[in-house]
Each structure stands twice: as structure tokens, then as C-alpha cells.
Amino acid sequence: MSGYDDARTAARALATEAVHAGRDDLARQGLHAPPIDLSTTYPSYDSRAEAARIDAFAATGAEPDGPPVYGRLGNPTVARFETALARLEGTDAAVAFASGMAALSAVLLVRASLGLRHVVAVRPLYGCSDHLLTAGLLGSEVTWTDPAGIADALRPDTGLVMVESPANPTLAEVDLRAVAHACGSVPLLADSTFATPVLQRPAEHGARLVLHSATKYLGGHGDVMAGVVACDEEFAGRLRQVRFATGGVLHPLAGYLLLRGLATLPVRVRAASENAAELARRLSADPRVAQVHYPRIGGAMVAFEVKGDPHEVIAGVRLITPAVSLGSVDTLIQHPASISHRIVDADDRRGAGVSDRLLRMSVGLEDVDDLWADLDQALGAPAAGALASADGGSAGRPAPAGAH
């Protein structure tokens, strides 16, 4: 089920890889669009050969040679997406799952199977990632620290260090190269959902594992749920074994939609980032806004703290969609303390910079003036004295995303 990029003979630009990776064999087959293989099982009249292939998979988790065996072992359409994402991230392989949380769970199970249940993590993370670690639902134990404390937090049974950069929802960034150095031999998992490979490739900075909620920018249209881990082939084999055993497989139609989404990923991310940067600039100059968070690397996410009631802003938007999730072609806004990070303990949430007045906005591809008009009316009239206090205040410029 691999080998879809064997026509590639030279290094290619990201935009070219986004369009062609995972599709390089199509023209030789007389095809233009990738086929969707919906089979759950595949015929074979040679049961001895099937037994040998199953034994080989059980030993290493390598993708079986020859035709597919069973949908839980792998699917040709999904494999095309995995090939393409690995190319974009610059890794040996990628393994897709039914959701981002299924992908993270598989990583934790791989390490736990080796007796390495301790995780060192840096807040903030996506709220459900935080909850999965804190609650120990998979038998893991977590030590929360800041980036400077990672090396001191490592133990003999530490199996993973996890960071998210830019982080959800504050957009705080970490120095991935410095963090990877601090990890020593412990694998670094970098959640790069907000950045996508268009803005950063964590594997180039030392991360062994790159996690994406593919539901977001990789799919890009709010109509597919998936997760994926880009990594080296050795770790990919173990992830495939966990996926086979636990059943967190990606549906072939989702694999098709993700492969199609990757083709426009660079164009979408860059266009949405232009809109986001402009909205961050306007929000920073607005007396109704106390602070703006926008990443140094750019991107399509903006977080901002309002001086008034954030719930009124959510209720007041008309063009912008008040909804959780992100990365779609349309603009979404949500209140993290109420939704995406509600499951995190309130003190831990605030300690990580997720204030009760923080709003997170995923900026889409609409006209930026239309988006601003909607935000402007939703923010309402400035409070008395706000215009005067804005002079010299923090609302006059975006804060570095690491500032809380």
C-alpha cells in the first residue's frame, strides 16, 4: 500500500509536494483523481502467504507487501494521505487515525507498552490532550513544567515529552530545537496542528513525533475528522500495531478528503494568515481589546482578551461562526474557558494563560473588511474611558504569543 511517490526523483517545493505527493503513480494508471477504496476485506487464495504477511506485521508493524489484507490493517486510500503528509513534514512515515485524540492515545500506548508511562508536558495544550494526561486515563503519569524545566523533570520511566507550538489557545510558542535538546533520548512529540507544515516542520528541529488534528487545517473544510502522526518508520510500525489492535482506523472517504485538502493547504494557510495578521493589527489598536496574542511564525489563529463580556461577543457575531474547532475556510470564534478548555481545572487553565476573557478565532478566507465589520459590531461600544486608557496601554500592539 506504499510506493505512491516512487516517481519522485528530486527534491520538490512544498507547494509541489502538496499537490503531487501520494498521487505520483496515478498518470501511469491512466487516472487523474485518486480512487477511493471502500473495501473492508480483500480476497486471497494463498492462506500460507497471508499467514506470513500477518506474522511480519506482528513483528515490526511494517506495511504488508502486496495487496491489502483487511481494513483495520491498512487501506490504500488512507495510505496515499499518509505518504503525502510524511512528504510535507519531511519524515519517513505517517500513520493516520480516526481523530487527533486517537492519534495521541496511540502514541501514549506505544510508550506505555515499553513500561514508559511518565510524560513531561508543557501547558497549554489542547484541553482534551491536557485532560487525557492529567486524568491518567491510559495509565500515564504527567509532570507539568515550563520549557526550561524539561531536563530536570525527566525520569528513568519518562516515555515522552509533549509540547504544542503554537499552543492552543494562547498561541504561545516554544523553541523546538532547544526543547528537543533538553529531551535527550526521550522522544519529543510536537503538536503542530496550528502551524501545519506550511509554517514549521518540527522534525527538522529534533521532534521525533509530529501530531496533527487533521480535522483542522489538513482537511480544511470542516467536513472530516482525523488525526495523524508523522514520524520515523520504527515508531510508525508500533503505531500501526496499536491502530490494528485498538481499531482507531481512518475511514477511506476521510483519507480521500484529507489528500484533497493537502493540495490546497499552502494556498489556504497563507491567505488565511494574511487575514489573521491584519485582524490582529486592528484588534491591537482597539480600545475594547485588552491584549492580542499572535504567533511570531504567523498563521491563521488569533487569540484576544476583551475588556467587556466575551460571551456577548460570541452572541453578537453574524458573519463569523461561533463554533469550536478551527482550520476551516470560514472564520470561527469560541470562548476556550467555556468549550475547548472547559475540561481543564480552572486554576490550571488560568495558570497557563487561558483567561476567562480570552477568545480564540480561527480566521478563514473571507474578505478581511467584512470580517472586521462583523467583529466591530460584535465587540459593541467602547466602555466609558476606554479610549483615554488605550493610549499607552497594551491594546496598542500585539503581544508576543508567549506572553500571557
Summary of the structure (lengths in Angstrom):
residues: 404
radius of gyration: 22.0
end to end distance: 45.9
largest distance: 81.0
contacts: 1416
relative contact order: 0.13
helix: 40%
strand: 15%
